[in-house]
């Protein structure tokens, strides 16, 4: 019997988004894979899901636009005939700056993509479901993908961090606002992939700066998203899937801290 459960994963073409898509596919969910510019990657992910026997629809959308959330929800409903049971807000912009160099444009762009659109997408799901006769309380879930940085502050990547801090602070607030129709949860991964100008050597060292002293497995993080989606008792809280990285404070982002240590 074909599954009736659909999950929308923003930024689902690559990296963690792709891993989350596979985790949900293997659990019998249908996938709505959002992308913006990564059409080839999205098509490759779609083919891989189909090869696994799953179902995947592709949805392209620029999340920096003010009406992106409403348009994306409408597109999903057009494709599947119903609102997704789960949304994983995984897409984000991650550009380097610090407080003195931050610009209004950088702050606004990070906020729109990393904060406003995820929150508005959750609201769009709630508004679509509100008043529907066949909705079971707690069945629908939104997962905001955050970053261990919001629990372990340093001043690097200022605009990015501010946007993720705002989203993290909104998890409990939005869970209260959208209850009992939609659950809202947070997921804070640690360092999973090479980032920006990072070299492989730097990543190899930085990726083990956590309590377990080994690289965080993206598949483990993806399984956390699936767990929260399927466990209706989880609401308004954030799961930190980072091997305890958030418990090792650094004065700089781990990439720059490792680089400075290598220079000494």
N, C-alpha and C positions, 0 to 999 in steps of 0.2 A: 504493500500500500504506500502510495506516495506521501511523503511527509507534508504536513500543512504548516510547518514552522519555517519562517523566513527570518534570516538575520541580515541586517544591513551593516556592512563594514566599510567605513570611510578609509580611504587610502589602502584598499585591500589588494593592490596589485603586487606589492613588494614587501619584503622584510617582515616585520611583526604582523602587519595586516594580512599578508599571505598565510603566515603560520596560523593565525586565528581562523582564517577561512578553512584551512585544512582540518583544524580541530573540530569545528562545527560540522563540517561535511562528514567526518568520520563518526560523529554522533547522530547523524541522520537529518541534519538541518539542510535547508536550501539556502543558497548564498546570493545576496545582492552585493556585488563587488563595485564599490565606487572608485573612480579614478578621475584625475584631471588631465594630466599630460602623458601618463604612462599607459597609453593604449596597448602597445605591444605587450607590456608586462601583464596588463589586465587580461588580454586575450590568452596569454600563456597560462595564467592562473585559472581561467575559465576552462581551458582544455584539460589541465591537470585534474580539476575537480570532476569534469565529465568522465575522464579516464578512471576515476575512483568510483564511478557510478552515481555521482551526485548531480545536483542541478545548480547552475550558476547563471545569473543575469548580470550584465554589465550596465553601469549607470555613470555617465560622465557629468561632472558639475564643478564649477569654479566656486569653492567655498568662501572666497573672499568677498563675494557679492552679498549685499544686505538681504536679498530675498532667496538666498541659496537654500536655506533650511526648508522653507515651505515648498519650493520648487522640487527639491530632492525627494521630499515625502510624497508629493503628488506623482512624481515619476515612478517611484516604487509601487505605489498603489495601482498605477496604470499597468505596470508590468506583471503584477502578481494577483491583482484583484482585491488586495487587502493590505492593511498596514503590517509592517514587519513585527514579529513578536519580540525581537531584540534589535537594538542599535548599539554598535561598538564604535564610539567616536575615537578613531585611531589616527586619522590624518592630522598633521600639524606642520607648522613652519618652524624651522630651527636655524636661526641666523645669529652669528656672533656679534655681540656688542657688550658694552658695559654701561654703567650709569652715566658717566660723563659724555659718552659718545652716542647715547640713545637719542633717536629723533622721534618727532611726533608721528611721522610716517611709519617707522619701524614698530613703534608701540601700537599704533592703530591696526596695522596689518597683522601683527601677532595676535592682538586681542580679537580681531574679527574671525580669524581662522581657528585659533586655538581655544577661544572662550565663547564668543557670541554665537557662532554657528552651531557648535555642539549643544549649547544650552537651548537655542531656539529649535534645534532638531528634536530634542526631547519634548519640548513644548508642542511641536507639531504632531508628534506621535500621540501625546495626551489629548490634544484637541480633536484629532481624528477618531480616537476611541471613545471620547466622552459621550455618554448617553447611549452607546451601542448596547443592545440587549444581550449579545452573546460574549461579552467580555468578562473574564474571570479575574477578580482582584489579585494582583501580584504576578499574573502570568506574563505580562509584558515588562521588559527591562531595558534600561539604558545604562551602558558602561562607558564612563569617561576615562580614557587612557591618559594618565598623568605622567609623573616622572619622580624618581626617588629624590630629585633635587628639591622638591617642595617640602620634604621632611628633613632636609640636610642642606641648609642654605650656604651658598657662596655667591659672590657678586658677578661671576661670569655669565654670559648669555642672559643679560639683564632683561631685555624685552620678552624673550621666551619664558624666562622664569616667572616674571610678573604675570604673564598670561596664564601659565599653568597654576600659579598660586591662586588666582581668581577662580579658575575652574575647580580646583580642589576644595576651596572654601564654599563652593556652590553645591557640592554633592549632597550634603545633609539638608541644606536649605531647599534644594529642588525636590529631594525625596519627600520632604514634608508637604511641599506645594502640590505635587502630582499624585500623592496618595489618595485613595488606595488603588488607583487605576494603573499607575506605572511605577515600578521600582527604579531607583537611581543609585548606582554604585560607582566607585572609583577603583582604578587599577594602576599602581605605580611600579613600573619596571625600573630596573637599574640599567647599566650599560650593556647593550645587546649587540650592537653592530658598529663598524667603523663610522665615525661621525665627522663631517666637514673635512678639515685638512688633516685629520688624524692618519698617521702611518700604521702599517700592520704591526710594526715593532712596538709602537706606542700602545696600540689596542691590546696586544698580547699581554702587556704589563698592567695596563689600566683595568682590564676586564676581570682581574683576579683581586682587585682591591675591594674586598668584601669579607664578611665574617667566615664564609665557607672557603675562601681563597681559591675559587675556581670560577670559570666563566658561567654566567647565567644562561641557561638553556632557553632559547626563544619558545620552544615547544612547551616548556613548563609554564611560561607566562601565558601562552595561548590557552592552555588547559585551565588556568585560573579564570580567564574570561568565560569559558564554557561553564565552569562550575557556578559562577555567579549568575549566569543566565538561567541555569536550570534549577537552582536552589532558591525557592520562593521565600525562604526565611531571611535572606540577606537583603538588606535595604539600608541606604543612607550611610554606608561605611566604605572605607577604602582598604583594599588589600595590597600590601607591599610585597611584590614578587621580585626581590633584588638580592637574594643571598645575604641579606643584612647589610647591604652597602650603605643604607641610610644611617647606620649606627657608627660609621667611620667618618667623622667630620674632617673636611679639608678646607683650607683657606681659599682654594681655587677649584675650578672644575677639574675632575680627575685627569682629563687629558692634559691640561696645562700643568697640573701638579707633577705628573709623570715626566713631562718634557723638561720641566725645571730640574727634577732629580737627575735626569739623564745628562743634563748640561753641567752638573756639578762634578 
